[in-house]
């Protein structure tokens, strides 16, 4: 190995730090043995370094006699969690320097952990110490009612995952979407308990092997929750069940455990004292709780922000913009919790259009609204999606909270506005379109009667009042013959239009609808003309000024 290589420099740096090179591990990482000083003592350490410099070094230490069984940021096998993956910018040209820096950081973490100054972090690290089988929760926190346990797996595999649910029909739809085979159903085998305490592991034997230390741990966190858990377990045992699953709703997260009673208790055969003795000796198994309820999946990536759950939204146009937009609306919660997503389009999908459509060749020659609904329902089986293969003017749009015009037909926007105005009604309308051959994408929200409609953006002579770009918008057409001409732009432009509309919808839901006219330039060489702004309606507008 040449002396001027990064790995040669690493070897010299590690030797100077007192680490001896041992060789390569099975994964080809370089292993060094030495010592790390922390809490007034030297601790034997094993270091593994990625020769490419793309991964953080793995650092494991031998803990001193009498050290607590549970330490913040220190794994059970002595691995030191000194930095989260992705939190550091690694330098592949200075592997030696970054390795020494990692050793220093690991020594700092080890020192603080052994001195007890990081015990508060144990709350955030709870699941690092709570190992077990996966338990998937398809139930909202706080929902009342009994909980069932439904086991499911793939094919003939022996391993089955436990699904906890308060709606078996709903969960079965999700299992089908996940291509899982349903197994045993244990009706009423699970229960939930609410606590005001954040869970954290205890020093000593961990996790609790039986119910007795588990209840003791819960009692230290929240005595009320401990009594509730014990009572519910006794009820399950007295009913003759062989096992019970407990889900705990805490301020930090949800966690679960499975209790296997040593022997089934025939009803009425044992005294209350005997039942407690038997219960305390029963084995307890931690379970990794993973939420799968629609509310959590929707809110997880937008914490603290309202979702589209419960809203009734009509999407007019399931073409190149509407297809992608429908999927984004679903991921934001459309169609959930008594909400509805109506897809309106009378046209069929021709094969030549799939190059920039959400649907593929498998949906060619089908109605776009029906095909899109069936496609989206595969991934969101519990969402309320309705397909209306009709023209917008033939649909009843008066009952919706929001109408989205993604057809690109400006005249349709005029028609919807003037129709509602003549009826003395108002429904918010979001219009989204592509400008010219993909020069820019634009969205206009009219959520109050004083906001501009799509017709307000131009003078009576149709001269634009809010030009989209400073440069002339080219006229580009492709195809052959009058019936075959179309404006060409790639699917990436359609996706950007759908993203703009989705952002405007979520902002409207969150109570911050402005700016109501937004533009995103999508082609190089063009610059935005009119700034994003809230545009007031023109009282001389033939559409909204009626």
Buried (B, 14 or more C-beta within 10 A) or exposed (E): EEEEEBBEBBBEBBEEBBBEBEEEEEEEBBBBBBBBEBBEEEBBBBBBBBBEBEEBBBBBBEBEEEBBEBBBBBEEEBBBBBBEEEEBEBEEEBBBBBBBBBBEBBBBBBBBBBEEEBBEBBBBBBBBBBEBBEBBBBBBBEEEEEBBBBBBBEEEEEEBBBBBBBBBEBBBBBBBBBEBBBBEBBEBBBBBBBBEBBBBBBEEEBBBEBBBBBBEBBBEBBEBBBBBBBEBBBEBBBEEBBBBBBBBBBEBBBBBBBBEBEEEBEEEEBEEEEBBEBBBEBBBBBBBBBBBBBBBBBBEEBEEEBBBBBBBBBBBBBBBBBBBBBBBBBBBBBBBBEBBBBBBBBBBBEEEBBEBBBBEEEBBEBBBBBBBBBBBBEEBBBBBBBBBBEEBEEBEBEEBBBBBBBBBBBEBBBBBBBBBBEEEEBBBBBBBBBBBBBBBBBBBBBBEEEBBBBBBBBEEEEEEEBBBBEBEBEEEEEEEEEEEEEBBBBBEBBBBBBBBBBBBBBBBBEEEBBBBBBBBBBBEEBEBBBEBBEBEBBEEBBBBBE
